[in-house]
């Protein structure tokens, strides 16, 4: 892995850790968010982001627009399938 790729991965992981922290005030069980934090720290940010989107959807969480936009940005940066976060669009708030 090249230095640039490592730096990019670190930035993605750091940003994802913040998004997960921001979701602590939403209706997702703490232990699941803790697991997503662990996955991110273990170098699995893609899995963590996919899990986060799934849990936000499963728990019918109303996602603040700022959080949704950061999820989409991270998903795009990791070249994940946009369907993972687009399912959340039904429950976005401007808060």
C-alpha positions in Angstrom: 0.0 0.0 0.0 1.4 3.4 -1.0 1.8 6.2 1.5 -1.0 8.2 -0.2 -3.4 5.3 0.1 -2.5 4.9 3.8 -3.1 8.6 4.4 -6.5 8.4 2.6 -7.5 5.3 4.6 -6.6 7.1 7.8 -8.7 10.2 6.8 -11.6 7.9 6.0 -11.3 6.1 9.3 -11.1 9.3 11.3 -14.1 10.8 9.5 -16.1 7.6 9.9 -15.3 7.5 13.6 -16.8 11.0 13.9 -19.9 10.0 12.0 -20.5 7.0 14.3 -19.9 9.2 17.3 -22.5 11.7 16.0 -25.0 8.8 15.7 -24.8 8.0 19.4 -27.6 10.5 20.0 -29.8 8.6 17.5 -31.8 5.5 18.1 -29.1 2.8 17.4 -28.1 0.5 20.2 -24.8 1.6 21.8 -23.2 -1.9 21.5 -23.8 -1.9 17.8 -22.1 1.5 17.4 -19.2 0.3 19.6 -18.8 -2.6 17.2 -18.8 -0.3 14.2 -16.1 1.8 15.9 -14.1 -1.4 16.5 -14.4 -2.4 12.8 -13.2 1.0 11.7 -10.2 0.9 14.1 -9.4 -2.5 12.7 -9.1 -1.2 9.2 -12.6 -2.3 8.1 -14.3 1.1 7.5 -16.3 -0.2 4.5 -17.9 -2.9 6.6 -18.5 -0.5 9.4 -20.2 2.0 7.1 -22.4 -0.6 5.6 -23.4 -1.8 9.0 -24.2 1.7 10.1 -26.4 2.3 7.1 -28.2 -1.0 7.7 -28.8 -0.3 11.4 -30.0 3.3 10.8 -32.5 1.8 8.3 -33.5 -1.1 10.5 -34.3 1.2 13.4 -36.1 3.7 11.2 -33.8 6.4 12.4 -34.4 10.0 11.2 -30.9 10.9 10.0 -29.8 14.6 10.1 -28.9 15.8 6.6 -25.4 16.7 7.7 -24.8 13.1 8.8 -26.4 11.7 5.6 -24.1 13.8 3.5 -21.0 12.7 5.3 -22.1 9.0 5.0 -22.6 9.5 1.3 -19.2 11.3 1.0 -17.5 8.4 2.8 -19.3 5.8 0.9 -18.3 7.4 -2.4 -14.7 7.7 -1.2 -14.6 4.0 -0.5 -16.5 3.3 -3.8 -19.3 1.4 -2.0 -22.6 0.8 -3.7 -24.7 4.0 -3.3 -27.8 1.9 -2.5 -26.2 1.3 0.9 -26.9 4.9 2.1 -29.6 5.9 -0.4 -32.1 3.7 1.6 -31.8 6.3 4.3 -33.1 9.2 2.2 -36.6 8.5 3.2 -35.9 9.6 6.8 -33.7 12.7 6.5 -34.2 15.8 8.6 -32.6 19.3 8.1 -31.5 19.4 11.8 
